[in-house]
Amino acid sequence: RSGQYVEFLLRDGSRRSYSMASAPGVEPGVIELHIRHMPGGLFTDHVFGAMKEKEILRIEGPFGTFFLREDSEALIVLLASGTGFAPIKAIIEQLRFKASERPAVLYWGCRSRADLYLHEWALEAAAGMPNLSYVPVLSEPKPEDGWTGRTGFVHQAVLEDIPDLSGYQVYACGAPIVVDSARRDYCELAGLAEEEFYADAF
């Protein structure tokens, strides 16, 4: 389901988890992953340095309970930080593929403009989906970014725009501090029902 993840089984027996960034059925046979290079990382050093085309890798999945609840008509907040955008992208693809009419707003928080690695994709998705809006938020924009958009912490931008989250579902993915802060503040300060907060922190 859109939002779930797969695990790579490495030769030493360890595993690495990555959320799928593509929705099932949109492009059959294709799984899109967003992998950030972590220098010194056993897996990502190989991916970015030594991996060859058509190399065989072992994966297991899908795993996880982070996926769109389609039996609801609640308004949707999609909250992503960094590469937490990957499963959120899959959920957006699913909404588009199913021609869903549920209103949804995407908040994507990153440090600087370069970290919004699919900014154009998100802009185009929002332009092509009447029920989707997109709010990028940078916490530490660089002078050369020339950033004129929202700044600060992404989870707080949601509260500024939607102080009452009753009647919403929130799908949050990314850094644990962002996900945990959102869960706490949305439920305590904005009336979000705890069971309507779905998250995947990594």
N, C-alpha and C positions, 0 to 999 in steps of 0.2 A: 504494500500500500504506500501511497505517497507519504513521505516523512520517515519511513523506516530505514534501517541501515544494514550493511553487510560487513562481515569480518574477513580479513585476509589472514590466511594461515601461513605463517612464516616457517622457514626451514628449521629454526631452533625451537619450534613449538609455540612461540608466542603469537599473539594475535593483534591486529590493528583494525579498528572500527572506523568506517566511513559511511556517512549518510548518502543515500542515493538522491541525486539532484534532478532526476527525470521521473516523470509520472508513468506508471505502467500503462501500456496500450497506446501511448502517443507515438512512440517510435519503437515498434516491437523488436526485441532482440538487442536493444541498446540500453546500457546502464551508464549514466553520467555521474562522475564523482568529482568533487572539488577537493583537491589535495594541496595543502600548503607545505612548502619545503621547510622542514625543521633541520637546520644544519646539525650533523651529528646523529640524526635520527636513523635508526637501523633500516626502516622501511623507506622513508622519503629520500634519503641519500641514494638508495638504489633506484627509486622511481625517476628521480631527476638527473641521475648521473650515469647509471649503467643499464637500465632496462631497455630491452630491444623490442622493436615492433613484433607482434605475434608471440611474445614470450608468454609462457603458460604460468598463471598464478592460480592458487587454490583459494576459493572464497566459499563462505557459508552464509546463509541468510534466506529470506529476510528476517530481521529481528526488530523488536521494539514495539512499544505501544503509542509512539508519537506519530499519529496519522489523523487526517481530517475526519471528523465525525459527520457523516453525510446525512444522518437521520435528524439533524437539528436545523432550525431556521434562524438560529442566533446570529447576530452580527459578529464579524470575525476581525480580530486584531492579530496580525502576523508580526512577531517581534524577533528580529535576527541581529546577532552581533558577529562580526567577522565572517568566518566560513560557516557559521550557523545558518547562513543564507541558503546552503545547499538543500536541506529538506524543505525549507520554506518555498524555494523555487519549485520543487516537485509538487507541493500543495497548490501553488498558483497554476502550474500546468494542468493539474487535475481539474481545478475550478473552470479553467478555460475549455478543456477537453469535454467536460460534462455540460458546458454552457450554463453553469450555475448562475442564479440571479441573486445569491446571497451577497450583501455588501461586505467588502473586505478592505482593510487598510494595512499596508505593509510599512513597517518602520524598520529601517536597516541602519544599525549603528556601527561605525568604524572609527579608527583614529584619524586617518587622513584620506584625502581623495583617492589615492592609489589603492587603498584597501577596499574601496567600492568596486570590486573587480568586474562586476556585471551591471554597473550603473545604467548603461545604455539599454541593456536587456530589460531591466526593471522599468525604465521610462517607457519603453515600447509596449511592455505588457500592460501598464496602467493606461496608456493612450488607446490601446486596442480593446480593453475590457471596461465597459461603462461602470461596472460595480466595484472596480479596484482603484484605489489611490495609493500613492507612494510617497513616503516621507523619509529621505535620507538624513542622517544625523551624524556629524563628525565631532568627536570629543577633543581632538588635538589637530585641527587643520593647520597645514604648513602655509607660510606666507605665499609661497609660489603656487599654492592651490587656487588662490583667488576665490576662495569659497564664500558665497553669499547666502548659502542655505542655513538650515538649523544647526546649532552647535550645542554641546553639553552631553548629558547622559541619555541614551536612547530610551530607556524605560521611563525616564521622567518626562520625555517629550510626549509620550502617550498620555500621561496624567494631565499634562497641560492642555492637551487637545480634547481629551475625553475624561473629565473628572468623575463621571458616573459610568462605571463599566457593568452595571447590572444589565442583563440582557445580552451580554457579549460572551463569546468564547475567545480565549487567548491561546495562541500557539507560540511558544517561546523557545528559541534554540540558540545556543552559543555558549559564551563564557559563563561558568557557574555563578560568578558574582552578579552578572546581569540577570540571569534567570531567577536566582534566589531573591534579589532585590525586587524584581517585578512581582514575583509571587506574593511576597510579604506586603508590598505597598498596594497592589491592586486589590487584594482581598481585605486588607485592613482599612484602607483609605478610600477606595473607589467602589466598594460594594460588589466586587466580582465574587461569584460563587466559587468556592474552592474547587469543586468538582468540574468547573469549566476552565480550569487552567491546565493546559497540557504542555509538557516541557521535555526537552532533551538537552542536557548540559554536558559540555565537553571542553 
